[in-house]
Amino acid sequence: MLNVAIVGASGYTGLELIRILHCHPEVAVTCLTSEQSAGKRISDVFPTLRGRCDIVLENLEPVRVSEKADIIFTALPHKAAMEVVPTFLKLGKKVIDLSADYRLSDPVVYGEWYEPHLNPANLKKAVYGLPEIRRVKIKGAKLVANPGCYPTSIILGLAPLLKKGLIDLSCIIADSASGVTGAGRSAKVDSLYSEVNEGFKAYGAGGVHRHIPEIEQELSLLAGEQLKITFTPHLVPMDRGILSTIYATPKTSVTNETLNQLYREFYAGEPFVRVLENGSLPSTAFVRGSNFCDIAPLVDARTGRIIVISAIDNLVKGASGQAVQNMNLVCGYPETMGLEGLALFP
């Protein structure tokens, strides 16, 4: 049995990790931390866990946490994660980090978008945890940088086109819409019900959203050359889910049939990527609560552009589900273990 600690367990991604790991046959959750709720039972913070997980939350003391766990999920904000991850690694623990702290390989780029990195040497050790692209490297990793939610939906949507060199790299556009849980659980005016309900808005527009360097880093690696992307995120008045609509210009004319076939071949055998039939489009409603990414590539016959639409649950495939998928790979378990659940509908 694998002993697991979740550092930062009182947020939405922490709760989702507990929910998923509760059904994992090879895992025991042995330690949960929360600076704000230390001393409380996790089931007092999240009543959905009553009678299933009543562990008392602890303050974050890295040595004490390490004594209780074989592998550690760090579900902390950026900066907070890199303050403790080096200690976990020195103590011989494997870490799946859900923050942004180890996603960018270049510390200079990290500093431009966040702040100076506290331990840049560990950036070289971290493996970007998108299993469909980095499966082999993830299996041998001691530190996995779990991808962001928007990047997951966009990278999976574009990977087949970039690997085949089918699109013009100078004019890729992605519009993505996310549920409110993407903003986290802390109190913010912009996330209040009365501020969000009956509204639909863009934010982080104009090339300033912090997921941009992560998206561009991974897309550039797939393309084999540096590229830039126009990315605009939107906030939708729903709890969870991300729908990304991506636009690209093909180098030569393509059809819906050849495009769909390309995607089916690229993702053949992938347990969590579903390429939809021509004429079907993804919806967040059909991936809610699951680790699936639904993708539909199509051609705009009038303009000749390629449109790719992808849908994920931002808290599952966009965060905690993907983190468990990475844990399975790191620890040698079947990749789908604990993640077989279907989407919740309606």
N, C-alpha and C positions, 0 to 999 in steps of 0.2 A: 504494500500500500504506500502510495506517495503522499507525504505530508506537505501541505500547501499553506503558505501565508499570503494574505491579501493586505497590502499596505495602502491605506486610504480606502477602507471598506465602506464608508458611510456615504459615498457618492453613487450616482446611477451606475457607473461601470463596475463599482465594487459590488453592488447588489446583483447586477447581471452575472458577474463571475460566480457569486455564491449560488444563484439560481441554476446556472449551467453545471457547476461542479458538484452540486448536490446529487445530480443524476449520473455522475461519472463513476463507473464501478471500480476504478483503480485509485481514487483520490479521497483523502481525508483532509478537510479544511481544519487546521489546527491553531491558527492564529489570525486575528483580525485587528487592525489598528485604525484609530481615528483620533486626531488631536482634539477635535471639537466634542466628541461624544464618548471619550474614554471613561470607563466605569459603567457604562450602560450596556445592556444586552443588545446585540444587533437586531433582535426581534422587537425591541422597543423602538428602535429607529425605523425599522421596516416591518410593520406588523404582518406582512405577507409571509414572513419567515417563522411565525409562531409555531412551536412544536417541531420544527424541522431544523432550525439552526438558532440556538440561543446562546452562542458564544459571547462572552463579555469582551467588549472592545478595550484595547490597551493603547497607551501612549506608544509612540514610535521610538523604540530603543533597538537599533540594528542588531546588536549582539544577542539580545534576548530573543528577537524575532528569528534570527538565524538558528538558534538552539532548538527551535520548534518546527523548522521546516526544511524540506529538501530543495524546494523551488519556490521562488517568491514572485508574486505579481505586484508591481508598483503602479497603483492607480492614483497617481499624484499629479498636481499641476507641474508645468515646466519649472525648472530650477529646483523645486523641492525634491524631484526624483534624483537629479544628479548629485544632490547633497548626501544621499544614502546608498545609491547603487554601488559606488566603489567599495564601500565597506562590505556589502553582501558578496561581491565578487572576491574580495580578499579572503573572506571566510569560506570560500569554496562553494558558494551557492550559485545556482543558475537563476537568471532573472529574465522575466518577461515584462518589459517596461511599456506602459500604455501612454506615457507622456510624449512630448515632442523632443525630449532632451537628447535622444540618440538616433533620431531619424536622419539627420543631415550629416553627411560624412565630412564636410568641410567646416571646421570650427569658425572660420571667418564668416562664412555664410550664416551660420547659426547666430553669431554675434550681430550681424546686420539686421536680422529679423526678430531676435529675442534679446539677448544680452551676452556678455562674455561667458564662454563655457568654462565650467570649473574643473573639468577633467577631460580635456580634448583627446588624450591618449586612448581613452575608452571608445571614442568614436570609430577608431580603426578596428576595434574588436566586435563592435555591434553588427548584427546582421539585420537588414531590413526585412521585417516579417510578413511579406506577402507570399503565402505558400505557393500560389499558382505560378509565381515567377522565380522564387528563391528557395524552393523546397530543399534542394540538396544542401545548400549552405546552412539553412535553418537547422537541419538535423545535427550538425556538429557544433552549434552555437552555445556559448555560455551566457550571452547577452543578446536578447532579441528585442529590436525596436519595433513595437507593434505599430502598424500604419495608422494614419489618421482616417477618419470616416470619409470625408470628401475625396482624399486621394485614392482610397480603395475603389470607390465607385468610378472614378475617372480613369485610373490606370488600367483596371480590368476592362473598361470599355474601349480603350485605345490600343492595348497591347497587340492584338493580332494585326492591326493596320500598320503599326510601327515596325514590328518584327519583319513584315513583308515589304516594307518600304513603299507602301501604296499611296501615301498622302503627302501633300505639300506641308512641310513643317513650319512654314511662316505664318499660317493663318488658322491655328486651332483655337476653337472657342468652346468653353464649357460653362453652361448655366446649371447650377445645382440648387435644389431646394431641400431644406432639412427641417425636421421636427424640433420642437423646443428643447428636448432633452440634450441636444447637441451643445447647449450653452452651459450644461452642468446643473448641479443642484443648489448652489449657493444663491442667496437672494440677490436679484438684480431687477431694477425697474423695468428694463426692456423685456424681461421674461414674465412679468406679472400677467395674470389671465386677462385683465382689462386692457393691457397694453397690446397683447398678442391676438386675442380673439377677434374674429371678423376682419383680420388684416392679412396682407401678404406683402412682404417688403424685401428689398435687396439690402445688403449690408456689406461692409468690407470691399466695396466696389472700387474700381480704379487701380487694380493691381497691388492692393495693400494687405490682402488677407494672408495670414501666416502659413497657410497650407500651400501657398504658391511655390516656394522653393522646394518643398518636398515633392510636389507633383512634377515640377520641371526636372528635378534630379532624376527621378525614376523614369520619366518618359524619355529623357535624353539618353539614358543608358539603354533603353529598349531600341531607340532609333539609331544609336551609334554616333550621334552628334548632338551638340547643344541646341536646344530649342526653347522657345518661350510660348506661354499659353495665356490667352485672355480668359480669366476665371472670375465669375460673379456668383457668390452664394446668396441664397434667399432664405428667409424664415417663413415657415408655414405653420398655421395654428393647429398643429396636431402634436401628439406626444413624441412619436418616433418615426424614423424612416428618412431615407434620402433618395431623391430621384434626380439623376444627372442627365442632361441633354447636351450632347457633344456634337460639334459641327466641324467638318474637315473637308478639304478639297482634294479629290483623287487626282493622281498624276495621269491616269488614263481612265476612260469610261468603264464603269462597272455596273453590274446588275444586282438586283436584290438576291437572286439565286446564288450567284458566285460569292457575294458578300456573306450570305448566311452559311454557305458551305465552308468558307474560310474560317468563320468563327467556330463552327461545329468541329472542325478538324483541330483547331488550336486548343480548344477546351475539352477535347475528347478525353474521357476518363476523369475529369475534374469533378469531385463529389459535390461541390457547392456552387458551381457556376452552371446556370441553365440558360442555354441559348434558345430563344423562343422561335416558334415557327413564323414564317413570313405572314404578316397581317396581324400578329399578336404583339401587344406592347406591354412593357413592364408596369407594375403598379406597386407602390409601397404596401398596399393592403395584402398583397400575396406573398410577401417575404417577412411580414411583421412577426417578430419573436423567433425568427429562424436565422440560420447562418448562410442562407442562400444569397447569391447575387444573380438576378435575372437580367439578361441583356438582349436587346433587339437592335441589330444593325439594319439600316435601310438606306435607299437612295431617293433623294428628292429629284424626281424625273424632270421637273421644270428647270431647276438650277444646276443639276448635276452633282450637287454636294452630297456627301455622306453624312447621315445623321445616326448617331449611336445613342440609345437610351438605356440606362442601367438603373436598377433599383436595389437597395439594400436596407436592412435595419441598421441604423447608425450605432445602436448599442450592442449589436450582435456581430455581424460580419464587419461592421465598422469599428468595433472595439473588442468587447469581451469574448464573443464567440471566436473571433479570429485569434485572440490571445490563447484560448484553450486549444484551438487548432494548432497553434505554434507549440504549445506545451506538449501536445501529443507527439509532434514531430521530434522535439528535443529529447523527449523521454522514451521514445521508441514504441509508443502505443499506436494502435490503428488511428489514422488521422481523423476519422469521423467519430471516434469514441466520445460519448457524452453530448454529441452535437446532432444526433439523428432526428431531433424533434422537428415536426412540421410547423409551418406558419400558423398563427392564430387568426382565424377568420370566422365570422365577421368580427 
